[in-house]
Amino acid sequence: MDFYGRKNLWKFILFVVAIIIGLVTLFYTESFLKDLRNEEVKKVNQWANAMTSIQRADDQTDLTLATQIIQFNTTIPVILTNAEDSVIATKNLIKPPKGDPDFLKKRVAQLKEAGTFMELGFAGNQVNYVYYENSNLLTKLRFYPIVLLVVISLFVFIAYFAFSGARKAEQNQVWNGLAKETAHQIGTPLSSLVGWLELMKMRDMDPNMIKEMEKDVKRLETITNRFSKIGSQPSLKRTDMLLGTKQAVEYLRTRSPRKIIVECHLPFEPVYAETNLYLFEWVIENLVRNAIDAIGSEGRIDVRLSSTDKLIQIDVQDTGKGIPSQKVNSVFRPGFSTKKRGWGLGLSLARRIIEDYHNGKIFVAESIVGEGTTFRITLPRLAN
């Protein structure tokens, strides 16, 4: 498992732990609320008994305790009705909305359907009912764990993305510094090589050998330019994409194994886009080089450029070993590589060049294990 696979596993484990903590919190809170609810039912029962005592009392009965019980209920909403559900008295109810004379009647019907009422029996077969609701405190406590979990989740979410953004910025700074330092380190011996080539020309050495060396020196200059542009916003120019694509493919065609056929399929009319030619060619070369590695000893690579009125599409298709479906989404991550050697940065840099610098897209359009892979690039097209 690669680094990012392990990282995602840890994220999944943390997510599961967070879910478990949330469920335990909700379970504990629900148990606590159930106990509190039972206590409120007992208080309603005491209130109902106090009301019954008052109804049955004579002139000599001490009603001090019953009166106190009734007065001390300052939180639990109750509605006292007769046998026909006509409201006799209410306590602690929310203020009914204006223009709704049937509010209490509707509320009684709802509480009756919910079964939250008690029957009071009096002398002469007279029956009253006490309907009750959750207190405001109980209602607030019921929603408290949900609100708490939402707040904690938002905090974790914001903290995670802030941390990820900081880590990403730090990583980008490291890679940018590495790229510029690489360009600087190559530039020093490159200047010396240019000087040695001029000296060789003056001494009438083999022209063919000098010509090949000049190609390699020019190649090093191109690589230096590419690395120097990573980390800063490169300048984009109106470019014929046929030229850039063809140059990149032709360079690797002459340097690929003989049994690997590399073909470039281009339209006849020029197609323009705003690009940095050095960086765009780097992306194409990277995709073709990866295709060569995926094929091995014998196969075929086709680079096709097509366009619509608004988009340019470049496909790099190979007959290599293909990418397993579970790894398709990982190929552009820094550090991911199926090769024994390499840092796994090529496709990551390709995505950055296409998406961050050129406002395009690069993705795996199709991949079948044992048959091959197609990488696709799309770029905004300029009018001819």
Legacy VTK file of the C-alpha trace (Angstrom):
# vtk DataFile Version 3.0
C-alpha trace
ASCII
DATASET POLYDATA
POINTS 384 float
0.000 0.000 0.000
1.393 3.410 -1.003
1.663 6.389 1.321
-1.615 7.923 0.214
-3.387 4.581 0.552
-2.252 4.356 4.185
-3.241 7.976 4.711
-6.748 7.291 3.390
-7.001 4.204 5.625
-6.222 6.337 8.675
-8.815 8.893 7.553
-11.391 6.091 7.288
-10.475 4.766 10.745
-10.792 8.265 12.250
-14.151 8.686 10.520
-15.406 5.375 11.955
-14.161 6.334 15.443
-15.965 9.690 15.141
-19.191 7.892 14.152
-18.857 5.529 17.128
-18.278 8.462 19.510
-21.326 10.213 18.066
-23.528 7.111 18.444
-22.349 6.538 22.041
-23.072 10.210 22.836
-26.558 9.976 21.349
-27.268 6.695 23.174
-26.140 8.093 26.519
-28.112 11.308 25.996
-31.223 9.389 24.983
-30.941 7.258 28.131
-30.556 10.408 30.240
-33.550 12.050 28.530
-35.660 8.944 29.141
-34.952 9.151 32.864
-35.721 12.869 32.874
-38.933 12.210 30.962
-40.009 9.648 33.559
-39.364 12.195 36.309
-41.553 14.725 34.536
-44.339 12.162 34.196
-44.141 11.598 37.955
-44.433 15.368 38.532
-47.484 15.512 36.242
-48.977 12.640 38.207
-48.369 14.563 41.452
-49.955 17.660 39.899
-52.960 15.614 38.825
-53.305 14.106 42.310
-53.084 17.586 43.805
-55.880 18.763 41.504
-57.965 15.738 42.521
-57.369 16.504 46.201
-58.550 20.068 45.756
-61.695 18.934 43.899
-62.579 16.419 46.619
-61.629 18.576 49.654
-64.120 19.908 52.178
-63.859 23.007 54.366
-61.694 21.260 56.999
-59.113 19.793 54.561
-55.594 21.261 54.623
-54.772 22.087 50.997
-51.381 23.692 51.610
-49.348 20.824 50.103
-51.666 20.365 47.114
-51.581 24.083 46.383
-47.778 24.150 46.571
-47.486 21.203 44.171
-49.726 22.963 41.659
-47.867 26.269 42.010
-44.397 24.702 41.858
-45.032 23.323 38.381
-43.479 26.153 36.385
-41.951 24.144 33.520
-44.236 21.309 32.376
-47.065 22.418 30.029
-50.436 20.918 31.094
-54.015 21.216 29.911
-56.966 20.268 32.130
-60.169 19.233 30.314
-63.510 17.667 31.146
-64.782 14.388 29.757
-65.812 16.119 26.490
-62.279 17.566 26.090
-63.414 21.095 26.750
-60.503 23.042 28.249
-60.927 23.939 31.920
-57.444 25.307 32.686
-53.917 25.475 31.241
-50.473 26.073 32.688
-47.042 26.775 31.132
-48.322 26.597 27.554
-46.717 28.663 24.838
-48.762 31.669 23.800
-51.267 30.543 21.131
-50.889 32.207 17.742
-53.254 35.041 16.935
-56.182 34.254 14.703
-56.358 30.574 15.693
-59.226 30.093 18.193
-59.012 26.316 17.844
-55.349 26.138 18.902
-56.076 24.484 22.275
-58.566 22.079 20.738
-56.021 20.969 18.123
-53.329 20.627 20.756
-55.545 18.457 22.962
-56.337 16.233 19.962
-52.617 15.826 19.225
-51.755 14.960 22.838
-54.694 12.538 23.008
-53.467 10.770 19.888
-49.934 10.638 21.365
-51.321 9.151 24.592
-49.771 11.781 26.877
-52.664 12.291 29.290
-53.947 11.136 32.682
-57.495 10.514 33.881
-58.814 12.188 37.035
-61.839 10.585 38.722
-64.141 12.551 41.038
-67.257 11.861 43.012
-70.447 11.406 41.056
-68.612 9.663 38.196
-67.187 12.994 37.035
-64.053 12.540 34.913
-61.415 15.099 33.930
-58.233 14.666 31.924
-54.767 16.161 32.278
-52.826 16.423 28.993
-49.112 17.195 29.266
-46.104 17.974 27.037
-42.338 17.903 27.397
-40.954 20.842 29.309
-38.867 23.434 27.489
-35.773 22.104 29.267
-36.402 18.554 28.071
-37.042 19.776 24.517
-33.793 21.741 24.499
-31.832 18.825 25.936
-33.233 16.523 23.254
-31.708 18.681 20.526
-28.545 19.533 22.461
-26.459 16.459 21.446
-27.386 16.937 17.791
-26.412 20.611 17.895
-23.215 19.682 19.753
-22.287 17.051 17.161
-22.988 19.466 14.297
-20.785 22.147 15.894
-17.984 19.656 16.562
-18.275 18.290 12.998
-18.076 21.789 11.542
-15.055 22.573 13.699
-13.299 19.325 12.661
-14.245 19.946 9.014
-12.876 23.496 9.028
-9.771 22.476 10.986
-9.088 19.567 8.617
-9.286 21.690 5.488
-7.255 24.464 7.078
-4.591 21.933 8.064
-4.714 20.245 4.641
-4.413 23.631 2.925
-1.407 24.531 5.050
0.203 21.145 4.378
-0.461 21.469 0.657
1.009 24.986 0.582
4.055 23.722 2.450
4.468 20.791 0.052
4.075 23.088 -2.956
6.737 25.373 -1.523
9.111 22.425 -1.115
8.502 21.146 -4.653
8.791 24.628 -6.116
12.088 25.168 -4.319
13.331 21.762 -5.464
12.399 22.516 -9.079
14.118 25.901 -9.092
17.197 24.516 -7.380
17.338 21.698 -9.971
17.145 24.263 -12.770
19.937 26.248 -11.125
22.143 23.177 -10.657
21.672 22.065 -14.285
22.317 25.569 -15.575
25.904 25.713 -14.306
27.353 22.679 -16.126
25.100 23.439 -19.104
26.915 26.733 -19.661
30.206 24.869 -19.650
28.907 22.318 -22.183
27.908 25.138 -24.540
31.432 26.525 -24.273
32.992 23.120 -24.963
30.799 22.691 -28.052
32.006 25.985 -29.471
35.583 24.913 -28.831
34.970 21.592 -30.645
33.575 23.464 -33.648
36.717 25.596 -33.791
38.868 22.455 -33.885
37.023 20.952 -36.860
35.807 17.846 -35.043
33.240 15.410 -36.482
30.182 17.566 -37.469
27.735 14.690 -36.933
28.966 14.165 -33.401
28.736 17.902 -32.668
25.213 18.006 -34.133
24.013 15.210 -31.836
25.656 16.823 -28.848
23.942 20.115 -29.695
20.591 18.302 -29.669
21.286 16.981 -26.196
22.453 20.387 -24.966
19.301 21.951 -26.391
17.315 19.274 -24.623
19.002 20.148 -21.331
18.177 23.812 -21.923
14.524 22.852 -22.432
14.497 20.828 -19.213
16.082 23.721 -17.331
13.407 26.097 -18.642
10.689 23.708 -17.578
11.961 23.339 -14.039
12.482 27.078 -13.691
8.812 27.708 -14.511
7.449 25.372 -11.814
6.312 27.418 -8.825
5.637 30.623 -10.715
2.817 31.524 -13.051
4.220 30.872 -16.542
3.464 33.159 -19.450
0.921 31.758 -21.907
0.979 32.517 -25.610
-1.270 31.752 -28.553
0.158 28.447 -29.768
-0.579 26.084 -32.621
-1.254 22.856 -30.713
-0.354 20.750 -33.743
3.211 22.065 -33.539
3.621 21.513 -29.802
2.114 18.023 -29.896
4.124 16.935 -32.920
7.440 18.187 -31.496
6.937 16.334 -28.215
5.944 13.082 -29.920
8.739 13.239 -32.501
11.382 13.705 -29.820
10.363 10.502 -28.025
9.636 8.549 -31.193
13.327 8.552 -32.129
14.268 7.521 -28.601
11.724 4.750 -27.993
12.427 0.998 -28.449
12.239 -0.172 -32.051
9.330 -2.517 -31.428
7.178 0.240 -29.950
5.355 2.180 -32.653
4.598 5.815 -31.770
2.130 7.552 -34.090
0.813 11.113 -34.012
-2.632 11.755 -35.546
-3.258 15.444 -36.197
-5.877 17.400 -38.160
-4.855 19.352 -41.241
-5.974 22.769 -40.025
-4.106 24.494 -37.150
-5.768 24.521 -33.739
-4.879 27.283 -31.292
-4.825 27.544 -27.507
-3.116 29.723 -24.911
-0.248 27.593 -23.620
3.290 27.622 -22.414
4.957 25.458 -25.060
7.790 24.253 -22.798
5.401 22.980 -20.157
2.822 21.565 -22.563
5.478 19.529 -24.393
6.658 18.274 -21.001
3.167 16.899 -20.279
2.926 15.110 -23.646
6.420 13.674 -23.263
5.587 12.499 -19.756
2.441 10.697 -20.937
4.265 9.078 -23.871
7.188 8.048 -21.656
4.784 6.483 -19.155
3.101 4.651 -22.032
6.484 3.277 -23.160
7.159 2.029 -19.632
3.690 0.436 -19.463
4.165 -1.388 -22.786
7.602 -2.782 -22.073
9.201 -4.323 -25.148
6.588 -4.281 -27.923
3.375 -2.357 -28.565
1.821 0.797 -29.938
1.190 4.381 -28.790
-1.244 6.681 -30.588
-1.449 10.396 -29.850
-4.607 11.944 -31.294
-5.591 15.598 -31.365
-9.173 16.628 -32.123
-11.251 19.697 -31.382
-14.675 21.263 -31.158
-15.605 24.939 -31.296
-14.650 25.415 -27.630
-12.356 22.535 -26.641
-9.181 20.820 -27.757
-8.811 17.146 -26.896
-5.528 15.216 -26.885
-5.634 11.449 -26.267
-2.525 9.376 -25.513
-3.495 5.740 -26.006
-1.210 2.769 -25.410
-1.396 -1.021 -25.597
0.323 -1.491 -22.254
-0.597 -3.422 -19.134
-3.420 -1.072 -18.082
-4.292 0.361 -14.672
-6.438 -1.564 -12.147
-9.742 0.217 -11.497
-8.951 0.689 -7.794
-5.785 2.634 -8.689
-7.157 4.884 -11.450
-7.992 7.677 -8.997
-4.511 7.492 -7.425
-2.261 7.867 -10.467
-2.088 11.687 -10.220
-1.195 11.744 -6.520
2.375 12.766 -5.654
4.424 9.729 -4.678
2.235 7.184 -6.480
4.242 4.974 -8.819
4.011 1.432 -10.160
7.694 1.468 -11.131
10.498 0.297 -8.882
12.385 3.497 -9.583
11.001 6.994 -9.667
9.470 9.490 -7.284
5.949 9.330 -8.675
5.876 13.041 -9.531
5.444 13.004 -13.316
1.654 12.731 -13.520
1.227 14.966 -10.486
3.215 17.715 -12.214
1.319 17.060 -15.456
-1.993 17.663 -13.686
-0.666 20.847 -12.102
0.581 22.145 -15.455
-2.680 21.396 -17.288
-5.226 22.295 -14.597
-3.512 25.053 -12.591
-1.608 26.790 -15.376
-3.710 26.107 -18.493
-7.261 25.903 -17.071
-7.699 22.460 -18.614
-8.342 18.905 -17.488
-6.256 15.720 -17.531
-7.652 12.333 -16.548
-7.749 8.623 -17.359
-10.390 8.316 -20.068
-10.211 4.510 -20.228
-8.039 1.725 -18.877
-8.400 -2.035 -19.279
-5.964 -4.342 -17.529
-3.981 -6.289 -20.121
-5.181 -4.108 -23.032
-4.026 -0.546 -22.400
-4.778 2.933 -21.129
-5.956 6.211 -22.621
-5.027 9.498 -20.941
-7.023 12.518 -22.072
-6.225 16.230 -21.969
-8.806 18.935 -22.678
-7.928 22.604 -23.139
-9.959 25.723 -23.984
-9.685 26.446 -27.701
-9.005 29.857 -29.227
-10.697 30.978 -32.395
-8.551 30.520 -35.537
LINES 1 385
384 0 1 2 3 4 5 6 7 8 9 10 11 12 13 14 15 16 17 18 19 20 21 22 23 24 25 26 27 28 29 30 31 32 33 34 35 36 37 38 39 40 41 42 43 44 45 46 47 48 49 50 51 52 53 54 55 56 57 58 59 60 61 62 63 64 65 66 67 68 69 70 71 72 73 74 75 76 77 78 79 80 81 82 83 84 85 86 87 88 89 90 91 92 93 94 95 96 97 98 99 100 101 102 103 104 105 106 107 108 109 110 111 112 113 114 115 116 117 118 119 120 121 122 123 124 125 126 127 128 129 130 131 132 133 134 135 136 137 138 139 140 141 142 143 144 145 146 147 148 149 150 151 152 153 154 155 156 157 158 159 160 161 162 163 164 165 166 167 168 169 170 171 172 173 174 175 176 177 178 179 180 181 182 183 184 185 186 187 188 189 190 191 192 193 194 195 196 197 198 199 200 201 202 203 204 205 206 207 208 209 210 211 212 213 214 215 216 217 218 219 220 221 222 223 224 225 226 227 228 229 230 231 232 233 234 235 236 237 238 239 240 241 242 243 244 245 246 247 248 249 250 251 252 253 254 255 256 257 258 259 260 261 262 263 264 265 266 267 268 269 270 271 272 273 274 275 276 277 278 279 280 281 282 283 284 285 286 287 288 289 290 291 292 293 294 295 296 297 298 299 300 301 302 303 304 305 306 307 308 309 310 311 312 313 314 315 316 317 318 319 320 321 322 323 324 325 326 327 328 329 330 331 332 333 334 335 336 337 338 339 340 341 342 343 344 345 346 347 348 349 350 351 352 353 354 355 356 357 358 359 360 361 362 363 364 365 366 367 368 369 370 371 372 373 374 375 376 377 378 379 380 381 382 383
